């Protein structure tokens, strides 16, 4: 016995498939997106204090990026040295250096 599907049912099934694929694709895009969209820069007095500590730890340079709530520490300050080297300085809430990372090398602080 053959089952016949109406044109309306076929169109609705096709639209449903497109919606499911579209939602799945959006989910994949979100899952694969850079977490840069959720990064919050350090602001206000905390920025001044974090920058001062990070520049001292790095031995100079300039602050090129900051983040609150980094996965490795409470604050992260990226310092670019005069030679182009980037140094990530991770700080706890009290602005103590937790970790310093530069070009693949890292150093844990006491």
N, C-alpha and C positions, 0 to 999 in steps of 0.2 A: 504494500500500500504506500502510495506517495503522499507526502505532506506538502501542502502548498503554503507558502508564506506570502502574505500580502505585501504590496510595495511599501505601504506605510510601516509595517513591522520591520521590513528590511532596512528602510531609511533610519528608523529609530535605533536599530541594532548598530548600524554604521556610525551614527552620531554618538551613541554610548561608547563605542570602541575608541573614537577620537577623543572623547572627554577623558576616558581612563588613561589613554596614552599621554595626553597632555598633562594630566595631573601627575602621572608617574615621571614624565620628563622634567616637570618643574621640581619634583622632589629630588631627582638626581642632580639637577642644576644647583639646588640649595646645598645638598650634601657635598657636592664637589667644589663649592665656591670657596674662595679664600676667606679666612676669618677676619680679614682686614675690615670688612663691613661692620664687625662688632667691636673693633678696637676703640677704646676711649683714650684720648691723649691726657696726659697729666696737665692740670691747669692751676692757676693761682699761685699761692705761696708754696704749695707742694712742688710745683714745677721749678721754682727758683731753688728750693732746697735740694731736690733730686738732681738737678742739673749741676749744682755746685759739687755735690758728692761724686757724681759720675765723672765730671771733668777732672777732678783731683785723682780719682782712681785710674783713669785712662792716661793721665799725664799730659793733659791738654786737649786740643782739638776743638770741635764745635758740636753741639747737640743737634742731631738731624732728625730724630724721631723719638717719641715717648709713648708709653702705654701704661694704663692702670689695669691691674688684674691680669697680668701676664701669666701664662701657664707655669712658669718657673719661679715666680716671685710676685710680690704685690705691685712693685713698680719695675719697669724696664726702660732704660735710657740708652739709646743708640748714639754713640759718639763717633764722628768721623775725624780721624787724625789728618795732619797735613799731608802725609804720604798716601792718603786715600783709604787706609785700613779702617775697617769698621769694628768698633768694640761695643758689645752689648754689656751693660752693667745692670745687674739685677739687684734690687733693693727690697728690704722688708718694709713693713709699715712705719718703722722708726728710722728709716733711711740708712740702715746699716747694710753694707755690701754683703750680699749672699753669694754671688757668683759673677765672674767676669769671663766673657767669651770673646775670642778674637780669631778670625780666620780658621775655624775648625779646632783651635786649641782652647781649652777652658781651664779655669783655675777656681777651685772651691775656696771660699774665704772662711776663716775661723770665726 
